């Protein structure tokens, strides 16, 4: 039986996408972030981890076990 509570990771955008490459801007949108100081809570999966790693210089990550 699957665990009812899935692990999540909370990310907050702390850097501006202005002057960044288009793929980094698209990654922020994929993470449900597109403006400064927005916060998103996503399921902790390898795909989300890869996206976070790509733009880690623009994010603050919380709840990462």
N, CA, C and O atoms as CSV, one atom per row, in Angstrom:
chain,resi,resn,atom,element,x,y,z
A,1,UNK,N,N,0.839,-1.169,0.000
A,1,UNK,CA,C,0.000,0.000,0.000
A,1,UNK,C,C,0.894,1.247,0.000
A,1,UNK,O,O,1.848,1.337,0.773
A,2,UNK,N,N,0.581,2.180,-0.853
A,2,UNK,CA,C,1.369,3.389,-0.996
A,2,UNK,C,C,1.165,4.314,0.195
A,2,UNK,O,O,0.084,4.374,0.780
A,3,UNK,N,N,2.219,5.028,0.537
A,3,UNK,CA,C,2.150,5.986,1.628
A,3,UNK,C,C,1.254,7.149,1.218
A,3,UNK,O,O,1.448,7.736,0.154
A,4,UNK,N,N,0.270,7.487,2.057
A,4,UNK,CA,C,-0.694,8.529,1.717
A,4,UNK,C,C,-0.047,9.910,1.685
A,4,UNK,O,O,-0.461,10.776,0.915
A,5,UNK,N,N,0.971,10.113,2.524
A,5,UNK,CA,C,1.628,11.422,2.572
A,5,UNK,C,C,2.874,11.389,1.698
A,5,UNK,O,O,3.836,10.683,2.000
A,6,UNK,N,N,2.849,12.152,0.618
A,6,UNK,CA,C,3.996,12.203,-0.284
A,6,UNK,C,C,4.934,13.314,0.159
A,6,UNK,O,O,4.501,14.332,0.700
A,7,UNK,N,N,6.211,13.108,-0.075
A,7,UNK,CA,C,7.183,14.127,0.275
A,7,UNK,C,C,7.057,15.296,-0.680
A,7,UNK,O,O,6.857,15.120,-1.882
A,8,UNK,N,N,7.176,16.488,-0.129
A,8,UNK,CA,C,7.100,17.689,-0.947
A,8,UNK,C,C,8.328,18.548,-0.684
A,8,UNK,O,O,9.017,18.400,0.325
A,9,UNK,N,N,8.574,19.438,-1.613
A,9,UNK,CA,C,9.656,20.392,-1.476
A,9,UNK,C,C,9.071,21.780,-1.731
A,9,UNK,O,O,8.310,21.982,-2.677
A,10,UNK,N,N,9.436,22.729,-0.876
A,10,UNK,CA,C,8.923,24.090,-0.989
A,10,UNK,C,C,10.035,24.959,-1.566
A,10,UNK,O,O,11.139,25.013,-1.022
A,11,UNK,N,N,9.736,25.639,-2.674
A,11,UNK,CA,C,10.741,26.471,-3.324
A,11,UNK,C,C,10.216,27.894,-3.456
A,11,UNK,O,O,9.034,28.120,-3.718
A,12,UNK,N,N,11.120,28.843,-3.270
A,12,UNK,CA,C,10.791,30.259,-3.381
A,12,UNK,C,C,11.770,30.895,-4.354
A,12,UNK,O,O,12.977,30.676,-4.259
A,13,UNK,N,N,11.262,31.668,-5.274
A,13,UNK,CA,C,12.111,32.350,-6.237
A,13,UNK,C,C,12.706,33.591,-5.590
A,13,UNK,O,O,11.974,34.460,-5.116
A,14,UNK,N,N,14.035,33.676,-5.568
A,14,UNK,CA,C,14.714,34.820,-4.962
A,14,UNK,C,C,15.560,35.584,-5.979
A,14,UNK,O,O,16.120,36.632,-5.658
A,15,UNK,N,N,15.656,35.063,-7.202
A,15,UNK,CA,C,16.431,35.725,-8.243
A,15,UNK,C,C,15.558,36.053,-9.435
A,15,UNK,O,O,14.567,35.371,-9.697
A,16,UNK,N,N,15.927,37.099,-10.157
A,16,UNK,CA,C,15.143,37.544,-11.297
A,16,UNK,C,C,15.508,36.763,-12.565
A,16,UNK,O,O,16.678,36.447,-12.782
A,17,UNK,N,N,14.517,36.452,-13.397
A,17,UNK,CA,C,14.807,35.783,-14.655
A,17,UNK,C,C,15.256,36.744,-15.760
A,17,UNK,O,O,15.563,36.312,-16.871
A,18,UNK,N,N,15.295,38.033,-15.457
A,18,UNK,CA,C,15.710,39.012,-16.463
A,18,UNK,C,C,17.176,38.762,-16.822
A,18,UNK,O,O,18.033,38.666,-15.943
A,19,UNK,N,N,17.445,38.660,-18.102
A,19,UNK,CA,C,18.801,38.445,-18.577
A,19,UNK,C,C,19.243,36.993,-18.528
A,19,UNK,O,O,20.405,36.701,-18.812
A,20,UNK,N,N,18.366,36.089,-18.182
A,20,UNK,CA,C,18.700,34.654,-18.135
A,20,UNK,C,C,18.348,34.013,-19.471
A,20,UNK,O,O,17.609,34.584,-20.273
A,21,UNK,N,N,18.883,32.824,-19.698
A,21,UNK,CA,C,18.591,32.094,-20.928
A,21,UNK,C,C,17.118,31.672,-20.948
A,21,UNK,O,O,16.480,31.532,-19.904
A,22,UNK,N,N,16.603,31.475,-22.153
A,22,UNK,CA,C,15.183,31.116,-22.299
A,22,UNK,C,C,14.858,29.794,-21.632
A,22,UNK,O,O,13.764,29.632,-21.092
A,23,UNK,N,N,15.785,28.842,-21.657
A,23,UNK,CA,C,15.501,27.551,-21.028
A,23,UNK,C,C,15.393,27.684,-19.508
A,23,UNK,O,O,14.639,26.943,-18.877
A,24,UNK,N,N,16.139,28.620,-18.915
A,24,UNK,CA,C,16.016,28.838,-17.479
A,24,UNK,C,C,14.687,29.505,-17.141
A,24,UNK,O,O,14.067,29.173,-16.130
A,25,UNK,N,N,14.252,30.428,-17.965
A,25,UNK,CA,C,12.937,31.048,-17.757
A,25,UNK,C,C,11.834,29.996,-17.867
A,25,UNK,O,O,10.904,29.980,-17.061
A,26,UNK,N,N,11.941,29.116,-18.867
A,26,UNK,CA,C,10.942,28.062,-19.053
A,26,UNK,C,C,10.933,27.105,-17.864
A,26,UNK,O,O,9.875,26.619,-17.466
A,27,UNK,N,N,12.097,26.837,-17.303
A,27,UNK,CA,C,12.178,25.964,-16.136
A,27,UNK,C,C,11.474,26.594,-14.944
A,27,UNK,O,O,10.776,25.902,-14.202
A,28,UNK,N,N,11.647,27.891,-14.751
A,28,UNK,CA,C,10.942,28.575,-13.660
A,28,UNK,C,C,9.428,28.482,-13.838
A,28,UNK,O,O,8.699,28.252,-12.873
A,29,UNK,N,N,8.968,28.658,-15.047
A,29,UNK,CA,C,7.526,28.541,-15.317
A,29,UNK,C,C,7.058,27.115,-15.044
A,29,UNK,O,O,5.972,26.908,-14.503
A,30,UNK,N,N,7.878,26.132,-15.419
A,30,UNK,CA,C,7.551,24.737,-15.149
A,30,UNK,C,C,7.471,24.425,-13.662
A,30,UNK,O,O,6.756,23.511,-13.249
A,31,UNK,N,N,8.205,25.186,-12.863
A,31,UNK,CA,C,8.165,25.029,-11.406
A,31,UNK,C,C,7.076,25.884,-10.765
A,31,UNK,O,O,7.012,26.002,-9.541
A,32,UNK,N,N,6.221,26.480,-11.595
A,32,UNK,CA,C,5.126,27.353,-11.163
A,32,UNK,C,C,5.631,28.643,-10.506
A,32,UNK,O,O,5.011,29.176,-9.587
A,33,UNK,N,N,6.760,29.120,-11.000
A,33,UNK,CA,C,7.335,30.374,-10.512
A,33,UNK,C,C,7.566,31.268,-11.714
A,33,UNK,O,O,8.067,30.800,-12.736
A,34,UNK,N,N,7.218,32.535,-11.621
A,34,UNK,CA,C,7.514,33.456,-12.705
A,34,UNK,C,C,7.687,34.879,-12.224
A,34,UNK,O,O,7.947,35.773,-13.030
A,35,UNK,N,N,7.548,35.110,-10.928
A,35,UNK,CA,C,7.759,36.432,-10.358
A,35,UNK,C,C,8.543,36.276,-9.065
A,35,UNK,O,O,8.510,35.231,-8.415
A,36,UNK,N,N,9.237,37.326,-8.715
A,36,UNK,CA,C,10.062,37.312,-7.513
A,36,UNK,C,C,9.223,37.026,-6.265
A,36,UNK,O,O,8.089,37.486,-6.138
A,37,UNK,N,N,9.809,36.260,-5.358
A,37,UNK,CA,C,9.252,35.936,-4.039
A,37,UNK,C,C,7.977,35.099,-4.090
A,37,UNK,O,O,7.242,35.028,-3.105
A,38,UNK,N,N,7.714,34.473,-5.219
A,38,UNK,CA,C,6.607,33.506,-5.277
A,38,UNK,C,C,7.095,32.190,-4.703
A,38,UNK,O,O,8.268,31.838,-4.827
A,39,UNK,N,N,6.186,31.472,-4.077
A,39,UNK,CA,C,6.505,30.188,-3.467
A,39,UNK,C,C,5.637,29.107,-4.080
A,39,UNK,O,O,4.457,29.317,-4.361
A,40,UNK,N,N,6.239,27.952,-4.280
A,40,UNK,CA,C,5.525,26.817,-4.843
A,40,UNK,C,C,5.894,25.575,-4.043
A,40,UNK,O,O,7.048,25.403,-3.652
A,41,UNK,N,N,4.917,24.716,-3.802
A,41,UNK,CA,C,5.158,23.460,-3.106
A,41,UNK,C,C,4.863,22.329,-4.075
A,41,UNK,O,O,3.726,22.153,-4.515
A,42,UNK,N,N,5.900,21.562,-4.404
A,42,UNK,CA,C,5.796,20.511,-5.411
A,42,UNK,C,C,6.179,19.166,-4.823
A,42,UNK,O,O,6.884,19.089,-3.817
A,43,UNK,N,N,5.704,18.107,-5.463
A,43,UNK,CA,C,6.069,16.758,-5.063
A,43,UNK,C,C,7.555,16.541,-5.319
A,43,UNK,O,O,8.078,16.960,-6.351
A,44,UNK,N,N,8.221,15.900,-4.400
A,44,UNK,CA,C,9.667,15.683,-4.483
A,44,UNK,C,C,9.944,14.470,-5.367
A,44,UNK,O,O,9.952,13.333,-4.893
A,45,UNK,N,N,10.171,14.725,-6.660
A,45,UNK,CA,C,10.468,13.665,-7.622
A,45,UNK,C,C,11.817,13.961,-8.283
A,45,UNK,O,O,12.304,15.089,-8.205
A,46,UNK,N,N,12.421,12.973,-8.925
A,46,UNK,CA,C,13.690,13.224,-9.619
A,46,UNK,C,C,13.573,14.293,-10.711
A,46,UNK,O,O,14.524,15.041,-10.939
A,47,UNK,N,N,12.438,14.376,-11.379
A,47,UNK,CA,C,12.250,15.382,-12.424
A,47,UNK,C,C,12.244,16.786,-11.827
A,47,UNK,O,O,12.871,17.696,-12.369
A,48,UNK,N,N,11.540,16.961,-10.721
A,48,UNK,CA,C,11.496,18.258,-10.061
A,48,UNK,C,C,12.874,18.606,-9.512
A,48,UNK,O,O,13.291,19.761,-9.590
A,49,UNK,N,N,13.586,17.631,-8.960
A,49,UNK,CA,C,14.940,17.864,-8.453
A,49,UNK,C,C,15.873,18.348,-9.568
A,49,UNK,O,O,16.698,19.235,-9.351
A,50,UNK,N,N,15.740,17.765,-10.753
A,50,UNK,CA,C,16.558,18.190,-11.885
A,50,UNK,C,C,16.254,19.617,-12.298
A,50,UNK,O,O,17.162,20.380,-12.628
A,51,UNK,N,N,14.979,19.979,-12.282
A,51,UNK,CA,C,14.589,21.352,-12.632
A,51,UNK,C,C,15.126,22.333,-11.596
A,51,UNK,O,O,15.598,23.415,-11.946
A,52,UNK,N,N,15.052,21.957,-10.331
A,52,UNK,CA,C,15.570,22.821,-9.264
A,52,UNK,C,C,17.078,23.006,-9.431
A,52,UNK,O,O,17.590,24.114,-9.274
A,53,UNK,N,N,17.780,21.936,-9.746
A,53,UNK,CA,C,19.230,22.012,-9.912
A,53,UNK,C,C,19.614,22.944,-11.055
A,53,UNK,O,O,20.641,23.620,-10.990
A,54,UNK,N,N,18.798,22.981,-12.091
A,54,UNK,CA,C,19.089,23.809,-13.256
A,54,UNK,C,C,19.032,25.301,-12.929
A,54,UNK,O,O,19.795,26.083,-13.498
A,55,UNK,N,N,18.152,25.704,-12.033
A,55,UNK,CA,C,17.999,27.126,-11.684
A,55,UNK,C,C,18.211,27.354,-10.189
A,55,UNK,O,O,17.601,28.247,-9.602
A,56,UNK,N,N,19.071,26.552,-9.578
A,56,UNK,CA,C,19.266,26.635,-8.134
A,56,UNK,C,C,19.784,27.990,-7.681
A,56,UNK,O,O,19.572,28.378,-6.531
A,57,UNK,N,N,20.455,28.712,-8.556
A,57,UNK,CA,C,20.979,30.034,-8.208
A,57,UNK,C,C,19.871,31.085,-8.109
A,57,UNK,O,O,20.115,32.195,-7.636
A,58,UNK,N,N,18.662,30.748,-8.550
A,58,UNK,CA,C,17.535,31.675,-8.493
A,58,UNK,C,C,16.510,31.280,-7.429
A,58,UNK,O,O,15.488,31.950,-7.284
A,59,UNK,N,N,16.768,30.203,-6.682
A,59,UNK,CA,C,15.763,29.645,-5.771
A,59,UNK,C,C,16.275,29.502,-4.351
A,59,UNK,O,O,17.479,29.426,-4.106
A,60,UNK,N,N,15.326,29.468,-3.417
A,60,UNK,CA,C,15.581,29.032,-2.046
A,60,UNK,C,C,14.757,27.765,-1.868
A,60,UNK,O,O,13.553,27.773,-2.126
A,61,UNK,N,N,15.381,26.680,-1.434
A,61,UNK,CA,C,14.716,25.391,-1.306
A,61,UNK,C,C,14.543,25.078,0.173
A,61,UNK,O,O,15.487,25.173,0.957
A,62,UNK,N,N,13.304,24.697,0.547
A,62,UNK,CA,C,12.993,24.334,1.925
A,62,UNK,C,C,12.305,22.979,1.924
A,62,UNK,O,O,11.701,22.581,0.928
A,63,UNK,N,N,12.396,22.289,3.021
A,63,UNK,CA,C,11.708,21.016,3.156
A,63,UNK,C,C,12.365,19.892,2.388
A,63,UNK,O,O,11.736,18.869,2.115
A,64,UNK,N,N,13.622,20.074,2.039
A,64,UNK,CA,C,14.350,19.014,1.332
A,64,UNK,C,C,14.985,18.102,2.368
A,64,UNK,O,O,15.924,18.492,3.062
A,65,UNK,N,N,14.469,16.899,2.466
A,65,UNK,CA,C,14.988,15.956,3.467
A,65,UNK,C,C,16.220,15.259,2.966
A,65,UNK,O,O,16.791,14.431,3.676
